[in-house]
Amino acid sequence: MLQVSKKTLNIRGKLLDLSTPAVMGILNITPDSFYEGSRMRSEDELLSKAAQMLADGATMIDIGGYSTRPGAKEVEEAEELDRVESAVAPLNKNFPGLIISVDTFRSEVARRAIETGAHIVNDVSGGSLDDQMFEVVSALRVPYILMHMRGTPQTMSTLTTYNQLVPDILKDLKEKLDRLRSLGVADIIVDPGFGFAKNGEQNFELMKHLSEFHLLDCPLLVGISRKGFIYKKLEISAAEALNGTSVMNTLALQQGASIIRVHDVRPAMEAVKLWLAASSVN
């Protein structure tokens, strides 16, 4: 079983042990996320879906108010903030023990979400779209998910040229990790950014070399649920990509992923349980 040196996160003074991989459920407060099943249209629907995810074994839930699928439309900050706060507040009220992650690249949305009751900032841009993000996260003293991306959701699909894919991504993340650590950010999760400024074959190459990201000495998050490189390779739709997602999540677990971010919590938990059972056999 692959290990990373850091296995815990400080969540508002409580330690989250990641020596057993955790599952993060996805709830999008957007009308245009690429997978329709993740879109929440009302508070009742949001709470019902969150309750089911928790019952299925989710450790945390990731709330997004801005679709970051390739070519997604721009969303004004005020609208994103309204969407996020309208989700975080009732989740925090109805599920007091729930760990809430907010999926945003805007520092003000991150700050307001944490003040409303969220616990983790999940920044798909890795600080590249808001130069205040690192300072804000440092001041908030919360865990930060550092993801690799180039450009914006509108331009990233054109920015897939690398000298060497994995070394280039590692270099970019290492430079940002050094900045975060210099600011005193202690709890950092690394996400190599499957589907963000990577073409289909590059995503499979990234999976093949995923274990190399343990060089960064951070818990590793993998978010591949129903993504295009899976369903396009299988010549199916995102709605049909659950089995392919489970296969790829298992490959990620084999290479030491600490968190898998998914639309479908129960199948992900089954993958974790079976992988743990196989890994524990002498």
Secondary structure, 3 states (H helix, E strand, C coil): CCCCCCCEEEECCEEEECCCCEEEEEEECCCCCCCHHHECCCHHHHHHHHHHHHHCCCCEEEEECCCCCCCCCCCCHHHHHHHHHHHHHHHHHHCCCCEEEEECCCHHHHHHHHHHCCCEEEECCCCCCCCCHHHHHHHHCCCEEEECCCCCCCCHHHCCCCCCHHHHHHHHHHHHHHHHHHCCCCCEEEECCCCCCCCHHHHHHHHHCHHHHHHHCCCEEECCCCCHHHHHHCCCCHHHCHHHHHHHHHHHHHCCCCEEEECCHHHHHHHHHHHHHHHCCC
